[in-house]
Amino acid sequence: MAVEMRPSQALRLLHEFSLAQVHDDAPDLSTRQLAILLCVYLESPPHTVRGLAARLGVTKPVITRALDTMGELGFVSRRRDEADKRNVIIQRTVEGALYLERLGDLVVATARNLPR
C-alpha cells in the first residue's frame, strides 16, 4: 500500500512522531540504533555483526556499541555462531518485538492526527 505525501507532510509526520517519542516513557533510541533494530526485526535472519555493518555501511565496532545498548534494554540478544565462531548472531527478543509494535502503533496514531 503506497501512501501519497508531500515532503512537508513527511517532515511534519517525522516531527510529530519524534515529539511523541520524547513524551513517551519508552527508551529513546538513536537513529542508528533504530535502523539496526528495524533491520533485525524486518529483514530475514540470520543477522550478524558483520552483516549489519555491511548493510548500514558502518564499522563492526559501531554495530557492537549499538547492540550493547539494545542488549541492556532487552531488545536483542547475541550468541556465537556454533558453525563459525568468528560470527556473532543477533537474535530477536519478545521485549524488542513489543517495543517495535508499540513504535509502529505510535507512527500510525501520529499519522492519523496530522492535519490534511
N, C-alpha and C positions, 0 to 999 in steps of 0.2 A: 504494500500500500504506500503510494507516494503522497507526501504532504507538500502542498504548494505553500511557499512562504517567501516573502521579500527579505533581503538581507537585514533590513531594520527590524523586522519581526523576529528573525532568528536571534539577533543580538538582544532584543528585549526578552525573549524566552531565556536565553543564557543568563542575562542579568537577573531576572526574577527567580530563576532556578538557583542561582548562586546565593541570592539573598535568603531563599527558603532553606538552603542547606546550612547557612550560617545560623539561622534561627532554630534549626532542628537540633535535637540532643545527640544525634548520631555522630560518630567520629568524622572529622574533616580529612579527606584525602587530597593530596596534591594532584594536579592534572596527570603527571607521570604515573603516580600510584594508581589512579583510577583507570588510566589506559591499560596498565598491566593487568589489573583485576578484571577488566572487561575482556581482555584477550583470553585470560584463563577460563572465564565463565561462558563466553560467547563463541569461542573458536574450539574446534575439536581437539581433545587431548591426544597424545601426551604433551605436556608443556615442560620445557627445561629452561634453566637459567640461560644457557647458550642460545636456545631458540628464541626466547623472549628478547634477548639483547639484539639478535639479528632482526627480529620483527620490528622493534622500535628504533633501531639504528643507534643504540647506545652501548656502553661497555657492560660487561658482566658485573663489575662492582656496583654500577648504578642499579641494576636489577636486584642484586643482593641486598642493598640498603633498603630499597622499597619493599622487598619481601620480608625483611626483618620487621619493619613497622607493621605490615599487614599480618604477619605471623603473630605478633604480640596482640593484635586486635582479634585474632582468631579467624581471619578471613581466608587464609590459605595455610597449608602445611607443606612441609618439604620432606623428601626422603631420598636416599641414594638409590640410583638405578642399579638393581642387582645384576643386570646384564652388562652394564658398563659403569663401573664405579666412579668414572670421571663425571658422569651426568647426575644432576640433581633434578628430580621430578617434582613439579609443583602440583599439589592436589587441592581440589575444591573442598570447602567445608560447609556445613549447614549454616554457620554464622555468616559466612561470606555470601551464600545464596540468599539468605534473608535480608542482608544489607542491600544487595543489588535489587531484590524485589521491591524493597521499600523505596530505593532510589528511583526505580522505574515508575512507581506509583507517584512519586513526587514530581517527576518530569511531566507525567500525564496531567496531574492536577494543576501544575503551573501553566501548562499549555492551554488548558480549558479556561483558565481565569484571565488569559490575555485579552485585551480589547481587540476587536476585529477591525 
